Amino acid sequence: MPSPTLDDLRRYAVSRSLFHPTTLPVALRKLGFVQADPIRAPARAQDLTLRHRVEGYRAGDLERRYPKLEVEEDFFINYGFLSREVQRLMHPRKLPTGWRVGTRKGALALLEFIRERGEVHPREVDAHFAHGQVRNYWGGSSSATTDLLNNLHYRGLLRVTRRENGIRLYAAHEHAPGAQETAVSRQQLDTLVDVVVAKYAPLPAASLSALVRRLRYGTPQWYPELDAALRRAKGRLAHARIDGSSWYWPAGERPASSRHAPKDEVRLLAPFDPIVWDRRRFELLWGWAYRFEAYTPAPTRKLGYYALPLLWRDQVVGWGNLAVAGGRLSSDFGYVRGRAPRERAFQKALGSELDRLRSFLGLPSTRDRD
């Protein structure tokens, strides 16, 4: 088959990521991993990502339904939510360095406390250990509590059971029998690489390399094997050289297929949405630089605190900054070419997207106010 063009890749990137909205469990399986972020502007990144892919999704649905879903909070290439099936491939983690003596004592005491309680809130840990039982190596400070809970969670000894007002609650995590094997498994690593590719394809070669190497966060015990896993991936993935760059995508998929034709839709995307997450790929596909500026000093921001890329058909034509105040959604838009697309269809599609956002946020529609 002839090689796809860059236009084909752009349409393919949008179409394969914005699949037909489905149920929350199915969407989570299809995505494999959803990056989390605590900022709400106007909602958390995980909710902004899922609203496009889950029918009838409302802000906070993932957190509310989490205890009954087959998903876990954990590190993958970033921190977020992933299926238990994927999470099992990364555990148990064996870190390059062990505990310091004092930290190990504190960790064992904390783990025993959590096993006795079944589920704990960090403030329960603070209250219990601030009474002097383990003050020599614990200290009773909330920062120490948070650090040690995070460390035990990362090592796979704790799992997040649910959240309460955004705070993670923990329980002890008992691995399945026989799960102590830490020798590298090519099949496990290759499966994890395929999860990454399935979410972010098509990928330029440099991005593929960077993403595979980010698996060191999810599988630190297998860090020395990641270069070999990358070589195997390049050997089995479909690829082509387009406009001077090598691109990779899952074998058997056809980027140039007419089924990827763009729709007359506007979508406001989260900064960590799979369509825009890879800034290198973004610039190659859309020809301008999008930057996440929440942690950039206000005077030097160019797009805004939490600018949401604005997708029209298969083009990211600008960005929007949104906020909720007094039960109303306010929006401010910027455009790459200095003005909005002139088609009447764009304004209609933008209005529909803002109505979808109001519904997602539980706000009245413009028609309801009228």
N, C-alpha and C positions, 0 to 999 in steps of 0.2 A: 504494500500500500504506500502511496506517496506520503511524505512527511507532512505533518500538520504545520500550519503557519502560526505565528504569534497570536493572530486574531482567533484562530481555532483554540489555542491553549487558554486564552482568556475566557472564551465562552464555556469551555469545558470546566475550567476551575470554578466558575460560578454555578453551573448547572449541577455538577456532581456533589457540591457541598450543600447547596440549597435544595435538597431532595424534598419530595412531596411530604408535607407535614404528617406525622404519625403519632403513635403513643409515646409517652415519656420513656418507658423501658426499651422500646424498639429504637428510638432516637439515640439513647445512650449507647446501645450496642453498636449502632451504625457509626457513631462518632468515635467510639472507643475510649475517648478521654475528653473531658471538658475542663478547661482551665478556670480556676477560681480567682476572684479578686474581691476584696471587701468594699471597695468604693461603690457608692450608690449615686449614679448621675445619669439618668434618673433611677437606675436599678443596678444590681450587681452584674458583673460581666457574664457569669454563668447563666443567669436568667435571660439577659439580652441575647446570648447565643442560642439558647434553647427555644426562645419564643418563635423563631423563624422555622423551627423544625419539629415542633410539637403542636398538634392541633389543640386550640383552646387554652394554650399555656398562659398562666398568670404568674406575676412576679412572686417568688418565694415558693413555688410549687415543688422545686427540687428539695429544698430544706424541709418542707412539711412532709413530703412523701419519702424522704430518705430512709427512715427506719424500715420501711417495707420493700425497698428496692434492692436489687442484687448489685449494689454499687458500694464503693468504699472511697473515703477521702484518703489520698496518699500522694506521694511524689511519683511522677512519671518523668516527663521531660520538664515539667513544671509541677506546681502543686495544684491539685484539682480533684475531680471525681472521675473514677474509672470503674469498669465492670470488675466484679470479683474474679472473673475468668482471666482477665488481663493482669490483675493484681497478683494472683497466685504465681504467675510466671516470674515475678521479681523477688519473691520471698522464699525462704528467710534471707534477709540481707546480712552479709558479713562485712563489716566495715574494716578498713585497713588498720585502724588503731582501736584498742580496747578502752575500757573505762579506766579512769584514774581511781585509786583505791577509795578515796572519800566519796567520789561520785558513784562508784559501784555500790557502796553501802547504802547510799541514799536511794539509788534506783531500786535495789532489792526491797528496801523497806516500803517504798512507794508502791511497787508492784504488788507486794503482799497486801497492803492496805486496800488497793483497788480490787484485788481478787475477793477479799472479804466483803466489800461493799457491793460488788457487782457492777455498779455504774457510779461514776463520780463527776462532780463539777469541780473545776479548779479551786473555787473558794473553799470547798470542803477539805481539799488537800492543804490549803493555807491554814485553815482553822485547826486542823489536826496536828500538823507538824510545827506550828508556831508555839506549841506548849512545851517545847524543850526535849521531846523524845529523841530527836536526831539533830539537835541544834549544832553539834560540833561539825557536821558535814552538810547540813541542810540550810540553816540560817533562817528559815521561815519567811523569806521574802517572796512576793508574788512573782518576781522575775525569775527566781530560782525555780519556782513551781512550774512556770511556763516552759522554761528551758528543758527541764527534766522530762516533763510530759511530752514535749515535742521530740526529745531524743528517744524516749521509749516508743513513741508512735513510729518514728522513722525506722527504728530497728525492727519493727513488726511485732513488738511485745504488747502494744496497745492498739485498739482500733477506735475510731470515732463512732459512737452509737447514734448520736443525734446532735442537734444544736438547740440551745435555749437562748433566745434573744441574740443569736449570732455567736454565742460562746460554745466551743466544742465540749461535749461530754464524752468520757472515755470508759472503756471496759477492757479487761485483759483479753488479749488475742491468743488463742491456743491454735497452733498450726496443726494441720492434719498429720496423722502418723506417717512417718517416713519422709517428712518435709525438711529434714536437716541436711539434705544433700546440697552442697555449695559448689560442686564442680560445674564448670560451664557446660551448658547444653546448647549446641548449635540450633536445634529446633526451637528452643525457647527464645533465644536471641533473635532468630530470624522472624519469629512470630511477632515479637515486639517491634522490630523494624517495620514489618508489614502494617502494624497498627498505625505507626507514625506516617507511613507513606499513604495509607488509605485516607487519612484525615487531611493531609496537606498537599497531596498531588494536584497538578503536576509540579514538580520541583526542579529548579536549576541545580546543577551538580554541587555547587558550593553549599546550597541550602540543605540538600540531602546529606552531605557530609556533616554539617553542623548539627542537624537534628539527630542523626545516629549517635554522634558523640555526646549529645545531651542525655542519652540513656545512662550515662555514668551516674546521674542523680538517682535514677530508679534502680540501677543494678551496679552499685559501686564494687561489688565483689567480682564483677566480670569486666571491669574497665579495660584490662589489657586485651580483651578479645574483640573490642568494638571495631577496630580497623579491619579485622578479618570479616566481621559481619557486614561492614560497608562494602567490601569487595564482593562478597556473595550477593548482596542486594543489587549491585550494579550489573552483575551477571544475569540475574533472573528478571529484572524489571524491563519493561519496554522503554525505549529511549530514542532520541533524535537530536541532531544538532540544528538549532534554529536561530538565525540572526546572530551567529557567533557564540551561542551558549548551548551547552548540553543539558537536555531536560529528561526527567524520568517520571514514569507513572506506572500503575499496576499493569502487568501483562494481561492482554485480552481486552483492554478498554480502548476505545477509539475516539481520541480527542477531536477528530475532524467530522464526526458523525453529525448529521442534521438534527438529531434529537437534542443537541445542546443549544439549539436556537434560543436567543434571549427572549424573555417575556417583558411586556410593558409594565414593569413593576419597579417601585422604589423600595429600597431596604436600607434602614439605618443600622449599621453593624457595630458590634462591640469592638473595642480596641484589640481584643484577643480572639475575635472570631476567626475560624480557620481560613476564611477568604483573605483576611488582611494581616494575620499574625506575622507572617514572614515578610519583613520589610524589604529584603532583597528581591524576592519574587514580586512584591507589590510594585516596586519601581520598574521592573522589567515589563510587567503586564500593563501598567497604567501610566507610566511615564512621569510620575511625580512622587515626591517624598512625603509619606505620612509619618508623623511622629506622635507618640504618646507623651503628653506634656503635663500630666498630673503632678509630677515631681520636678518640673521645670519652674524656676522662679517666675512669678506672674509677669514681670516686665518684659521677659524675653520670649514669652509664648507667642507662637504664630497662629495656631489653630484654636487653642482654648484648653481649659483645664481637663476636660474629658470629651474631646471631640470624637463624634461617631462618624466614621466614613459613610458617605452617602452614595449608595449604589443605584444607578438608573440603567435598567436593562443589563448590559454586561460592562458598563463603564462606571468607575468610581469618579463622579463628577465634582465632588466637594465633601463637605463635612457639616455636621450639625452639633450644636451645644444645647442640651435640653435640661430643664429643671422643673420641679413641681413646687408650687407655692400657692397656698390658699385653695387647694383642691383643683388647681388648673395647671395644665402643661404649657410651659413657655418654650419657645424654640427660636434659635438664631442660627442662620446658615451662612456658610461661605462657599465659594465656588472656585474651582481651579482656573477657569477662564474669566473670572471676574463677574459672571452673571449666571443665572439659572438657565438651563435649556429652555428654548422658546416654545417647544411643542406644547400644545394644550394638554396632550396626554400626560406630560410630566407633572403638571400642576395637579391634575386629577389623581395621579398615582401617589404623589406626595401627600395629598389630603387623606387618601386611604391609609397610607402608612402611619400618619399621625393618629388617625382613628384607631388603628390596631394597637398603637402604643398606649392610648388612653384606656382601651379595654384591658390590655395586659397589666396596667398599673392600677386598675380598679377605679378609674376616673370617669366621670360622665362624658359622653361624646358631645361634640358641638351641637348636634341635633337635639340632644336631651336638654342642653342649656337654653336653646332657642324655644 
